[in-house]
């Protein structure tokens, strides 16, 4: 089998020299890509994403009651039907984590009143229903430390104090992520695209140069 000649082998030094000769193209296109990337991210409407989760350790009222509340379900449904409307709410049923996307990084001031209002309204609805039914509700119970079951009467539920239940509510927020503006991300993407275009420019220049050599003007 014939061994490849030296002419067929890639000369790394020569390759580096070619790139160095065309370095201006890469610098120009890289800077242009950076400028376009930064212009894109800073001219875009501000857009932020925050995750949050709540817990309700009350012995009678649990997280599921709040998750299924009319206010929260209405927010989720409205967001699903209006994708471009902000703030946009979504819910991961597996992790029980909510995500809210908005045009402001200060989203806690919007979420906390929403959750507290949703819980208070749901409590009022449950209390109204419990007040109209006599006896025990078999669906309302807790398990104490020695694993015995404690049942609550509908009257107990009807007499729940809203403020006391709200004191059990804890809301945890993740760090707010900036989707726009994101200068590092979009600047890096712009530079990368610019370098690719610079490489294409270099290849075209080399090909055009070889064509001119092979077809000299008479």
N, C-alpha and C positions, 0 to 999 in steps of 0.2 A: 504494500500500500504506500502510495506516495505521500511524503510528509509535506505539510503546507510550507510554502516558501516564506521567507522573511517579509516579502512584499504583501503577503496575504494576512499576516498577523497584524493585530491592532497595535499601533505604536502609541502608547499612553502619553508619551511626551508630546508627540505631534498633536494628539487629540486635545491636550491641555492648551497647547499653543493656539489651536483653532478657536477654542472658547475664549481665550484671552484676547485674540484679535477682534472678536465680536462682542467684547464685554460691554461696550457702550449700548448695544441693542438690548442686552439683558437689564442693564441699569435703567435705561429709559422706560422699558416696558414694565419693569418691576415697580418703579416709582409711579408710573401711570396707573397700574393696577391698585397700588396702595391708595392713591388719591381717590380713585373711583370707589374702592371698598369703603373708605371712610365717609365719602359723600353719601353712599347708599345708606349706611347705618345711621348717620346723623340727620338725614332728611326724612327718614322713616318715622312714622308716629311712634312715640314711646310705648313699649309693650313689655309687661312684666308677668312673671308666673310665680305663684306661691302655693305651697301645699299646707294643708292644716288638718288637724284631727282633734276630736273632742272626746272626753270621757265623762261619764256621769255615774258616780259611785253611790247613788241613792239606793236605799234598800228596796224601794218599791218601783221607782221610775228608772229605767235603764236606757242605754244608748239607742237601742232599736226604736224606742218610742220617738226619740228626737229625729233619728234618721228618716223615719217614715212620716214625719210631720208635713202638714200641708204646705207651709212656707218653703221648706227646703226642697221638697219634690217639685214645687212650682218653679223654683229657681233653676233646677236641673232641666226640667222639661222646656222651659223658655230658652235656655242656652242651647239645647239640642236643636230646637227649631230655628234659632237665630244665631248662626255660627259667628257672625261678625259683630254681634252686640257685646258691649263691655259694660260691667265685668261679666266674664264668661265662667260659669261654674260646671265642674264635672265631678263625678264620684266613681271611685274604684270599689266595687262591691266586695272584692276579695280582700283587699288591704284595709278597707274602710277609711281611705284617705281621700279628702276633697282637694281639688286643684282649682284655683281661681286665677284667671288671667285678666289683667286690667291695664289701663294706661297710667297707673300710678304705683309707686313702690310702697306707699303707705296704705296697705289694704286691710290691716288689722282693725282700723277704725270703722271699716265698713262691715267686716265679717262678724265681729263680736256682737254688735247690736242685732244683727240679723239672727244669729244663733240664739241669743237670749230671748228675743221676741218670739221666735219659732217655738222655743221650749215653753214659754209662758202661755202662749195661745194653745198649745197642745195640752198643757196641764189643765187649763180652763175647760177644754172640751172633755177631757177624761173625768174631771170632777163633776161636770154637769151630768154626764152619763151615770156615774157611780151614785149620785144623789137620788136618781130616780129608780134605783134597783135596791131591793132589800136583801139581806142575808149576806152570805160569803161569795166571793168570786173565786172559783177554783183556779183561775189563770193567774192570780196575783199571789205570789209567795216568795219567800227567800229561804235560804238554807243557812242556819247559824253555825257556830264553831263546832258543835257536837253532832252535826249532820241531821239534826231534826228539822222538820218543816214548820215554819211559822206562817199562818194564814192571816191575811188582812181582810177585814170586812169592807164592803163598799162604802160604809160610813167613814172608815179610816181614810180611804182614798178621797172621798168627797171633802174631807177636812184638811187635806194637804195644804201646807203653807207654801205659796209660790216662791217667796223670797228665800225660804229655807232650802227648797229644792235647787234654786238657782245657785246657791252657795256651793253646791256639790259640783257644779259645772266647771270643767277645766278644758281650755282650748290651747293646743300646742301648734305653733307655726314653724315652718321650715324657713331657711334663709331665702329671701326673695331673689329670684334669678332674673337678670336683665336679658331679654331676648332682643330688644332694640331700645337704645343703642348698645351694640356690642363691638366696640372698636377693635379689640384684639382679634376676635374671630373673623370679622368681615375684612379687616385689614390684611390678615394672613391669607385669606382666600383670594383677595385681590392681587396680592404679590405673587401667589402661586400661579394664578391664571396669567398674569403679566409675564412671568418667566417662561411659561409654555409658549405664549405668543412670541416672546423673544427668540426661543429656540426655533420656532417655525420660520421666523424672519431670517435667522441665520442660515437655515437649510435652503430657503429660497434664494438667498444671496449667493450661496456657494453653487447651487445648480445653475443659476443665471450666469454666473462667472464662467462655469465650465462650458455652457452652451456658446457663450461668446468666443471662448478659445477654440472650440471645435468648428465654429462658423465665423471666421474672421471676415471683416468687411473688405471688399475689394475697392 
